[in-house]
Amino acid sequence: MKISFIGGGNMATALIGGLLERGCATAADMQVVEIGAEARERLAQKFGVRAVAAADTQLLACDLLLLAVKPQQMREALAPLAGKLAGQIVISIAAGLRSVDLARWLGGYRRIVRAMPNTPALIGAGMTGLYADPSLNAAERSAAESVLAAVGSTLWIADETMMDAVTAVSGSGPAYLFHFIEALEAAARAQGFDAASARLLSLQTCLGAARLAAQSEDDPATLRAKVTSKGGTTEAALASLAADDLVAAMGRAVAAACARGRELGDLLGKDD
């Protein structure tokens, strides 16, 4: 399977590395358009892939075309490709940009898959939501999924409007967890721990709890109950969090992110 990348930033780097590590593609199967000379050199040296400054005819000799540029740069990046695609599956990992807008900028080309990976993909532990245009068949969907599966887990979404919710939950989700770790670390410091100890206690607790939840047959509510002894320290802490309405606060945060995703889709998808 031949894969061409438009954009050679962190996520493209993670995907190329994951595909090579899992044996899904060879360096000869992949090429990248990247305007930054330093980034092109890094990609060529690290992975042995062809890295060029602008799209050319060789770039379009591919099965999959993966769009990995910032949403604000997408329309300009797609302009040289409009009317030149012939059967390739186009995968966009740009947040907010809808299939209908991508298709319009590609001259009406609709063989598009939207993907929303998150930053843990950089260490092969990502979560990606996927939506495919109905024109793609099962084999083509599977081919697109295999690219994102090289850096973590995947989930297909039947309704494209839910991609804003995917972005709000898993796309932005790592930042929520990082913020929680910050807060737990600050609480540990307030109890008298030095910075290094507070960091270790917080990070390892979150890492271990996530691993336990992933490997357990119990749901998170059951796991929480198992840790919570009546009249104990955990119950006191959870009561404090309940008083602050943590669940509602998280719901409002995700809803705000989802609403902003819809706003960005409206804004970025407009033609000036």
C-alpha positions as CSV (number, residue, x, y, z in Angstrom):
1,M,0.0,0.0,0.0
2,K,1.4,3.3,-1.1
3,I,0.9,6.3,1.3
4,S,1.6,9.9,0.7
5,F,1.5,12.5,3.5
6,I,0.7,16.2,3.1
7,G,2.4,17.6,6.1
8,G,5.3,16.1,8.1
9,G,4.6,17.3,11.7
10,N,4.4,15.3,14.9
11,M,1.3,13.2,14.0
12,A,2.6,12.4,10.5
13,T,5.9,11.4,12.1
14,A,4.1,9.2,14.6
15,L,2.1,7.5,11.9
16,I,5.1,6.9,9.7
17,G,7.0,5.4,12.6
18,G,4.1,3.3,13.7
19,L,3.5,1.9,10.1
20,L,7.2,1.0,9.8
21,E,7.4,-0.6,13.3
22,R,4.3,-2.7,12.7
23,G,5.4,-3.7,9.2
24,C,2.3,-2.2,7.6
25,A,4.5,-0.2,5.1
26,T,8.1,0.2,4.1
27,A,10.0,3.4,3.7
28,A,9.7,3.0,-0.1
29,D,5.9,2.9,0.2
30,M,5.7,6.3,1.8
31,Q,6.5,9.9,0.8
32,V,5.9,13.3,2.4
33,V,5.3,16.8,1.3
34,E,6.7,19.2,4.0
35,I,7.5,22.8,3.4
36,G,10.0,23.0,6.2
37,A,13.5,22.1,5.1
38,E,14.6,21.0,8.6
39,A,11.5,18.8,9.0
40,R,12.1,17.3,5.5
41,E,15.7,16.4,6.4
42,R,14.6,14.9,9.7
43,L,12.0,12.7,8.1
44,A,14.3,11.5,5.3
45,Q,17.1,10.7,7.7
46,K,15.0,9.1,10.4
47,F,12.8,7.0,8.3
48,G,14.3,6.9,4.8
49,V,11.1,8.2,3.2
50,R,11.0,10.5,0.2
51,A,10.4,14.1,1.5
52,V,9.7,16.9,-0.9
53,A,8.8,20.6,-0.6
54,A,5.7,20.6,-2.9
55,A,3.2,18.1,-4.3
56,D,4.3,16.5,-7.7
57,T,3.0,13.8,-9.9
58,Q,5.0,11.1,-8.0
59,L,3.2,12.1,-4.8
60,L,-0.1,11.2,-6.4
61,A,1.1,7.7,-7.3
62,C,-0.4,6.4,-4.1
63,D,-3.3,4.4,-2.6
64,L,-3.9,6.6,0.4
65,L,-3.3,10.4,0.7
66,L,-3.1,11.5,4.3
67,L,-3.7,15.2,5.1
68,A,-1.7,16.2,8.1
69,V,-1.6,20.0,7.9
70,K,-3.2,22.4,10.3
71,P,-6.9,23.1,9.6
72,Q,-6.2,26.7,8.8
73,Q,-3.7,25.7,6.1
74,M,-5.8,22.9,4.6
75,R,-7.6,24.8,1.8
76,E,-4.2,26.2,0.5
77,A,-2.6,22.8,0.8
78,L,-5.4,21.1,-1.2
79,A,-5.5,23.7,-4.0
80,P,-2.7,22.0,-6.1
81,L,-4.5,18.6,-5.8
82,A,-8.0,19.7,-7.0
83,G,-9.1,17.8,-10.0
84,K,-6.0,15.6,-10.0
85,L,-7.1,12.7,-7.8
86,A,-8.1,9.4,-9.4
87,G,-9.3,6.8,-6.9
88,Q,-7.0,7.5,-3.9
89,I,-8.5,7.3,-0.4
90,V,-8.0,10.7,1.2
91,I,-7.6,10.7,5.0
92,S,-7.8,14.0,6.9
93,I,-6.7,14.3,10.5
94,A,-7.5,18.0,10.7
95,A,-9.9,18.8,13.6
96,G,-13.2,20.4,12.7
97,L,-12.9,20.3,8.9
98,R,-16.0,18.5,7.4
99,S,-16.0,16.1,4.5
100,V,-18.2,18.4,2.4
101,D,-15.7,21.2,2.7
102,L,-12.7,19.0,2.0
103,A,-14.5,17.6,-1.0
104,R,-15.3,21.0,-2.3
105,W,-11.6,22.1,-2.0
106,L,-10.6,18.9,-3.9
107,G,-12.9,19.8,-6.8
108,G,-15.8,17.6,-5.7
109,Y,-13.7,14.5,-4.8
110,R,-15.6,12.6,-2.1
111,R,-13.5,9.5,-1.3
112,I,-12.7,10.9,2.1
113,V,-12.1,9.5,5.6
114,R,-12.1,11.9,8.5
115,A,-9.9,10.8,11.4
116,M,-9.3,12.3,14.8
117,P,-6.3,10.9,16.6
118,N,-4.9,12.2,19.9
119,T,-1.4,12.9,21.1
120,P,-0.8,9.6,22.8
121,A,-0.4,8.3,19.2
122,L,3.1,9.8,19.6
123,I,3.9,6.8,21.8
124,G,1.7,4.2,20.0
125,A,-1.1,4.6,22.6
126,G,-3.5,6.8,20.6
127,M,-7.3,6.8,20.3
128,T,-8.7,7.7,16.8
129,G,-12.3,8.2,15.8
130,L,-13.0,7.6,12.1
131,Y,-15.8,8.6,9.7
132,A,-15.9,7.5,6.1
133,D,-17.8,8.8,3.1
134,P,-20.5,6.3,2.1
135,S,-18.7,5.8,-1.3
136,L,-16.0,3.8,0.4
137,N,-16.5,0.0,0.7
138,A,-15.5,-2.2,3.6
139,A,-12.0,-3.0,2.2
140,E,-11.2,0.6,1.7
141,R,-12.4,1.5,5.2
142,S,-10.2,-1.3,6.5
143,A,-7.2,0.1,4.6
144,A,-7.7,3.6,6.0
145,E,-8.2,2.2,9.5
146,S,-4.9,0.2,9.3
147,V,-3.0,3.4,9.0
148,L,-4.4,4.9,12.3
149,A,-4.3,1.5,14.0
150,A,-0.6,1.7,13.7
151,V,-0.5,4.2,16.5
152,G,-3.3,2.9,18.8
153,S,-7.0,2.0,19.0
154,T,-9.7,3.0,16.6
155,L,-13.5,3.6,16.6
156,W,-15.7,4.1,13.6
157,I,-18.4,6.7,13.8
158,A,-21.5,6.3,11.7
159,D,-22.7,10.0,11.9
160,E,-20.1,12.6,10.9
161,T,-21.7,15.2,13.2
162,M,-20.4,13.0,16.1
163,M,-16.8,13.8,15.1
164,D,-17.0,17.0,17.0
165,A,-17.9,14.9,20.1
166,V,-15.0,12.5,19.3
167,T,-12.7,15.6,19.3
168,A,-14.1,16.8,22.6
169,V,-13.8,13.5,24.4
170,S,-10.6,11.8,23.1
171,G,-9.0,14.4,20.9
172,S,-8.9,17.0,23.7
173,G,-9.1,14.3,26.4
174,P,-5.3,14.0,27.1
175,A,-5.3,17.6,28.1
176,Y,-8.0,16.9,30.7
177,L,-5.9,14.1,32.2
178,F,-2.7,16.2,32.1
179,H,-4.7,18.9,34.0
180,F,-5.8,16.3,36.6
181,I,-2.3,15.2,37.1
182,E,-1.3,18.8,37.6
183,A,-4.0,19.2,40.2
184,L,-3.1,16.0,42.0
185,E,0.6,17.0,42.0
186,A,-0.3,20.4,43.4
187,A,-2.4,18.8,46.1
188,A,0.6,16.5,47.0
189,R,2.9,19.5,47.2
190,A,0.3,21.2,49.5
191,Q,0.6,18.2,51.8
192,G,4.4,18.7,52.1
193,F,5.9,16.5,49.4
194,D,8.8,17.9,47.3
195,A,8.3,18.4,43.6
196,A,9.9,15.1,42.5
197,S,8.0,13.0,45.0
198,A,4.7,14.7,44.1
199,R,5.3,14.1,40.4
200,L,6.1,10.4,41.0
201,L,3.1,9.8,43.2
202,S,0.7,11.5,40.8
203,L,2.0,10.1,37.5
204,Q,2.3,6.5,38.7
205,T,-1.1,6.6,40.4
206,C,-2.8,7.8,37.2
207,L,-0.8,5.4,35.0
208,G,-1.5,2.4,37.3
209,A,-5.2,3.2,37.6
210,A,-5.6,3.6,33.8
211,R,-3.9,0.2,33.3
212,L,-6.0,-1.5,35.9
213,A,-9.2,-0.1,34.3
214,A,-8.1,-1.2,30.9
215,Q,-7.3,-4.7,32.0
216,S,-10.2,-5.2,34.5
217,E,-13.6,-6.8,33.6
218,D,-15.1,-4.3,36.1
219,D,-16.4,-0.9,34.9
220,P,-14.8,2.2,36.4
221,A,-17.7,2.7,38.9
222,T,-17.2,-0.8,40.3
223,L,-13.4,-0.3,40.5
224,R,-14.1,3.0,42.4
225,A,-16.4,1.3,44.8
226,K,-13.8,-1.4,45.5
227,V,-11.3,1.2,46.6
228,T,-13.8,3.1,48.8
229,S,-14.2,1.8,52.3
230,K,-17.2,3.1,54.3
231,G,-16.0,5.8,56.6
232,G,-12.5,5.7,55.1
233,T,-10.2,8.3,53.5
234,T,-11.2,7.6,49.9
235,E,-14.9,8.1,50.8
236,A,-14.0,11.5,52.4
237,A,-12.2,12.6,49.2
238,L,-14.9,11.4,46.9
239,A,-17.5,13.2,49.0
240,S,-15.5,16.4,48.5
241,L,-15.4,15.9,44.8
242,A,-19.1,15.2,44.7
243,A,-19.8,18.4,46.5
244,D,-17.8,20.2,43.8
245,D,-19.9,18.4,41.2
246,L,-17.0,16.9,39.3
247,V,-19.2,14.9,36.9
248,A,-21.2,18.0,35.9
249,A,-18.0,20.0,35.5
250,M,-16.6,17.4,33.1
251,G,-19.8,17.3,31.2
252,R,-19.7,21.1,30.8
253,A,-16.1,20.9,29.7
254,V,-16.7,18.3,27.0
255,A,-19.9,20.1,25.8
256,A,-17.8,23.4,25.5
257,A,-15.2,21.6,23.5
258,C,-17.8,20.0,21.2
259,A,-19.6,23.4,20.6
260,R,-16.2,25.0,19.8
261,G,-15.5,22.2,17.3
262,R,-18.8,22.9,15.5
263,E,-17.9,26.7,15.5
264,L,-14.5,26.0,14.0
265,G,-16.0,23.7,11.4
266,D,-18.4,26.5,10.3
267,L,-15.5,29.1,10.3
268,L,-12.8,27.1,8.7
269,G,-15.1,25.5,6.1
270,K,-16.1,28.9,4.6
271,D,-14.8,30.1,1.3
272,D,-13.8,33.7,1.5
